[in-house]
Amino acid sequence: PMLALSNQKWDKKWRVVIFDIKEINRRTRDLLRYKLKELGFGMLQESVWITPHNVGKDMREYVEANKMGAYIFVLEVEEILAGDRELLINKIWKIYQLNKKYNDLLEEINKLNKVYVTTHDRDKKHTGKMEELRVKYRVKYLEILMTDPCLPKELLPEDWAGEKVRKAIGK
C-alpha cells in the first residue's frame, strides 16, 4: 500500500495524530502504533505521529471502529510554521541513512553489471554466481524497501537513489 501512496501527487497536507492512552491500556496503544506505522506515519514524539500521506479517512475509520475518539485527535495541517521541514523529515524517517543504503546497493548493482558485461559470453561458469548475486541484491532491495516510508517526491532529497535502485533491480 505504501508504494501506491508514493506515486500519488502530494496535496501539501500533513496528517497528525495525537493520542493519550494510559499504560493500563497498553495493548490498545500498541495496536494503534502498529496501525500508524502501517499507514506511513512516523513518530515525532511518543504520542505524536505525522505523515504526508492522504490517510485521514483511514485513520478516522480506525478511530471510530475501535471507539478511540476519547483518546485520539487526528489533525490535517497545511503547513509547518516554524522549523526546518528537511530536518523534521530526517528526524522522523532517517531519510539520509535510507538514501545511503539505496546508494550503497546501487553501487553493488553497478559493479555486478560491469562484471556481467565483461564475462557474459566468455565464461558460462559465472552464470550461476551472477544469478546468486542478483537474488542477493533483490533481497537487499526488499529489506530496504520495507523501511522506506515512500514519501512523496517533493519531500525527498534531490539525489534520492530509491527510484534508481528500483529501475536497476528491474533490469
Salt bridges, closest charged atoms under 4 A:
ASP11 OD2 - ARG15 NH2 2.52
GLU23 OE2 - ARG26 NH1 2.44
GLU23 OE1 - ARG29 NH2 2.86
ASP30 OD2 - ARG26 NE 3.87
ASP30 OD1 - ARG33 NH1 4.00
GLU38 OE1 - LYS35 NZ 3.04
GLU46 OE1 - ARG33 NH2 3.72
GLU76 OE1 - LYS13 NZ 3.76
GLU76 OE2 - ARG15 NE 3.22
ASP104 OD2 - LYS100 NZ 2.97
GLU108 OE2 - LYS140 NZ 2.94
ASP121 OD1 - HIS120 NE2 3.61
ASP123 OD2 - HIS126 NE2 2.98
GLU131 OE1 - ARG134 NH1 2.77
GLU154 OE2 - LYS9 NZ 3.75
GLU163 OE2 - ARG166 NH2 2.50
